[in-house]
């Protein structure tokens, strides 16, 4: 029965990842449904991997920091630049921010945290003194890579949000990416401090490589979803500052950036995952 259950879970994860690649670069109902299922799957993974307390702490710190900073950003322009959300305008907001923003930060944030841990060869959820500084910074860069890939399509193309002053990167300003780096570092650092103070608790249960591959593959799927839109026809797009852009150029640039940022980052994490159990802290936790 356990084998059947594992096989069913594996098949379900594989199907979800495939759907994320096919629909993740779109904005319709199917894309929203796949995003919701992906976030739910990552939340369950976090609970199983870290335990209820750590998973809840990660979510609470992430949602508190991101909703606070996104509200500050919309109202003042700091730290992202002058922008506003257009998506889900008819639904209740948390301040001036759509509720979907927090879960997206959580899902990709957790995947980025796992990727960063494997890049450093760390035990996920138990930062060392070195990791207390290094992990949040690296995870912030891993997370911001995703925004570099997806922000132009989300704003200039999908109009889910708008940059009032435009920007040189297909209507997105440099300040946005610096803001993402700051905000993601803040909540990763907050969780690192929380996890570091709980290092004396009992050891995690040993997990298989396939288990840890799920968030890493989810991170890769969030990048690879920008390949299918390359087949769509060209169009002329205008950002809020009145600059004209080519949809084809935007899609191709997103694919190029993704292939040389998110893909090598994810592949390196998978390679680190392949290290034998005795040399891999996440697969062979300390006592």
N, C-alpha and C positions, 0 to 999 in steps of 0.2 A: 504493500500500500504506500509506503514511504517513497519507493521508486516511482510509482505511478504519480504520486503527488509532485515529486520533484520534476518529473518529465512534463507534467501539465503546467507547472509554474514556469519552467524553462521555455515551453512553447508560448505561453502567454506573454512572457517578457520579450521573446523574439518578435512576436507579432506586433507588440506595442512599439518596439524600437523601429520596426519597418514602417509602421504607420507614421511615426514621428518624422522619419526621413521624407516620406511621401507628402505629408500634409503640413509639416511644421513650418514651411516657408510660405504658407497661405494665411488667409484671414477669415475664412468662412467658418460655418458651424462645425464642420468635421475637424478643422484645425483646433478650434477651441475645445472640443471634446477630447481630442488626443492630448492636448496640453494638460487638461484637468486630470486625466488618467495617469499621465506621466508624473505629475506632481504628487498624486496620491501614492503611486508606486514608490517614489523616492522617499516619501514620508514614512511609509511602512518599512522600507529598507533602513532608514535612520533609527527607527525604534528597535528593530531586530539587531542592528549593528552596535548601537551605542547604549540601548536601554531607554526606558521611558523618561528618566530624569534628564539625561544628556540631550535626548532628542527634543524634549519639551523646552529645555534651556536654549538650544540652538534656534528653534522656531521663535521663541519669545524674544530673544535678543535680536534676531534678524528682523522680525516684523516691527518691533519697537523702533529700531534704528532707521529702517528704510522708510516707514511711513512718516516718521518725524522729519527725516531729511528730504523726502520727496515733497512733503507739504511746505517745508521751508523753501525748497527750490522753486516751486510754483509761485509762492507768494513773494519771494524776494529776488529770485534769480541766482541765489547762491546755494550750492556750489556748481550747478550744472550749466547755468545760463538761463536766458529768458525763454520759457516754454510753458505749455499747458497741455493737458490730456484732452483728447477728443473722443476716445473710445469709451463705451459704456456711459455715455452722457445722461441717459435716462434712468440709470440705476443709482441707488444710494451710494454716496462716497464716504470715505474716511477722511474727513477734512475736505480737501479738494482733490483727493487722489482716488482713482477707481480701486475697488477692493482686490482686483486680480493682480495688481502690482506686487503686493506683499508675497503671495504664494509663488509667483514667478521668481522673485528674489530668493525665496526659500529653496525651491526645487533646484535651480541652477546653482545656488550658493552651496547646497549640500554636495552636489556632484563636484563642484569646483574644489571644495574642501577635501573630499576624498582623493581627487586627482593630485592636489598639492601634497597630501600626506605620502602618497606613493612616489611622487617625484623626489621627495626628501628621504624616502625609506623610513618613514615614521610609523608609529602605531596609531591608527586612526582614533581620535578622541582622547589621546593621552600625550599631549605635547611635552617634550623635554624642555629644559631651560633654554636651549638653543631654538627649539621649535616654537617656544612662546613668542619669539620675535619673528623668526623666519617664516613659519607657517602662515600666519595671517597676511603677511606681505605677499608671499608667493600666491596664495589663494586669491587675493585681490586682483593680481595680474591675470591669473587664469580666468577669473570671472569676467574681467573687463575685456578680454579677448572676444568673448561672446558678444558683448555690446558693440565692439568695433565692427563685427560682422553684421549684426542684425539691425542696428539703429537706423541707418539710412532707409532700409526697406520699410521699417516700422513707421517712420515719420514722413519722409519725402514721398514714398510710394503708397503705403497703406493709410497714411494720415491718422494713425492711432494717437499721435501727439504732434505738436507743431512747435518748431523753433522760430520765434518771432523775428530774430535777426539773421536767420539762416546760418550758414557755415560752409567752410571750404570742402568738407567731406560729404558731398551730395546733400548739402543743406544742413549738416550737423556740425556744430562748433567743437573745437578742441576742448573747451571748458567742460563739455558733457563727459568726455572720457576721463578727464582729471577728477571730475565729481564722482563718477562711478568708482574710480580707484579709491577715493577717500571714503565713500560710504561703505563699500564692501569691506575695506580694511577695518573700519570701525566695528562692524558686527562680527567679523572673523576674530578680531583682537579681543572683543568682549567674550566670545565663546572660548577662545584659547585660555584666557584668564580663569574662566569658570572651570574648564576641564583640568587645567593644571592644578588647581586647588583640590581636586578630587582624585588625584593620581594614586592615593593610598588605598583606594577601594579594591575589592577582589578583582581578579583577572577576568577579561572578556572571554567568552567562549570562542574557541578557534573556529574560523570560518574558511570556507573553500575559496579558491581563486575565482570560480564562476560567480560566487556571491558578490565579491568585491568588484567584479567586472561590470556589474549592472550600472552603477552610477557613472563609471568611466565611459561605458558605451552610450549612456544617455547624454553625456556631455558631447561625445562625438556626433550623435544623431542630431543634436541641436545645431551643429555646424553643417553637417552633410545635407540637411534639409534645404540648403540654399543652392543645391545642384539642380533639382527638377525645374525650378523657375527659369533656368537658362533656356529652356525650350519654348518659353512664351514669347509672343511678338513684342517688338519694340514699341515704345510710346514716349511722348514728350511730357515731362513732369515739371511743375513749377513749385518751388518752395515758398515759404512765407515771405522771404525777402525778395521774391520776384525773379530769382535765378532759374534758368531753364536747364534741365538735366535729361539725359537719355536713360530710359528704364533698362535698356539692354546694357549700357555701360555700368549702371548701378549694380545689376545682377552679376555681371561678369567680375566686377571689382570685389563684390562680397564673396564670390566663389574663390577668387585668387587669395584674398586675405585669409579666408577660412582654411584653405589648403595649406597655407604656410604659417598658420598660428595654432588654431584649435586642433587640427589633425596631428601635427607632430607632438603637441603637448599631450593629447590623449593617447597617441601611440607609445610615447615614452612611458606614460603611466602604466599602460598594459605590459610593456616590456619589464618594468620594475615588478609588476605583479607576477611575472613568470619566474622570478627568482625562487630557488628552492625554499621550501617552508622554513628550514632552519635558519635561513638568512633573511627572512622576511618578517618583521615585527607584526604586521597586520594579520598574517596567516599563522604565526606562532607567537602569541602574546606571552609576555613575561608572567611569572607566577606572582 
